[in-house]
Amino acid sequence: MNSMNDLRVRLSQAGIPLNEPTSSAQLQTPWFVRALQAFSGWLAALFLLGFIAMGVVFVVESPAASLGLGLAMIGAAFALLRTARSDVLEHLALAVSLAGQLLVAWAAIEFWGESAYPFWSQLGWSLFGLQAVLALVMPSLVHRTFSAFAASLALYMALAMSAMALVASGLALLALTLLWLNEFRWPGRIRVVQAWGYGLLLGLLVMQGLAHSGQPLVFWFDAHSTSGLAWSAPWLNAVLVALSLALLLYKVAQSKPHWALYLSPIALLLFSFYAPDVSQGLVIVLLGFAMGHRLVMGLGVFSLLMGMGSYYYWLDATLLTKALTLLIIGGVLLTLRLALHKWLSIERNMASPSEGGDRK
């Protein structure tokens, strides 16, 4: 205790101020209490919405009334989230907002169902615009995460009918990379950027799961419309994946770039054309590792494994050919690792004497 007091006196004499805490630290609410409060909020919201639904059944018969009531419920949820100070009220507002979004989606279904334009494409663009706005303005991190997730799926649905679903995953990956690379650009909105990033990452994982099924959004529609630009979807996705990797490498290695880094996006561009899910998982893993996000890196590993499993499953080859392919790829990767390790060690040893001479 005396040594601590002596240290404080010496620091004060040296002109170093000490910031003493003026109040005791607040205790964090245990997770099970927060889970119970969230369950209470959703239960209360279900009873409230059920009571409202009993008196406004006629709303579903009118697109205009459904749209008006849906927007009103979203506005009420926004006002409630602005003043909510407990998990019960926050999750109550989330449930009310979700119900309002369903009413708006129902109005869009009724409207676009009578239109001459492609139904699912127009509905997807409408929902994408709604969720993008909600992700920007809603004062709740959980709501922003859900809206970013829903916006990515709505974009996927809008582009899937034109056989451009791969482009949606590439755009989501590019947006995800830009968000995490600029996480600390706005110190006051770090949590918001993280919420958007997690939502887009979850949406990208769902897109990969739908691609693994072999028929995107198979549970929503049965037929696919063709598009004259469908042939360019794999190349556009490959360009977006390579661009994401290029931005990541430029951000990480801008202090001391290496010529080998410029070849990586080109190699990934060619590889993404044949195995897009594997390339996306690889970029997410590198992004999480570079930015120090363990959760992002863990989800990236899951995405990489799912992409490799999908590619292995859909590869039109015999099991013997697949096994030999994996063996060759593994040997090549291990050889490259040893070669790069020796190469970098030689460069490091050659640079050390010159640096020592400069210091002298």
Helices and strands as residue ranges (DSSP letters): H 2-13, H 31-55, G 57-61, H 63-83, H 87-113, H 119-137, H 141-160, H 165-181, G 187-189, H 190-212, G 230-232, H 233-252, H 259-274, H 276-291, H 294-314, H 319-359
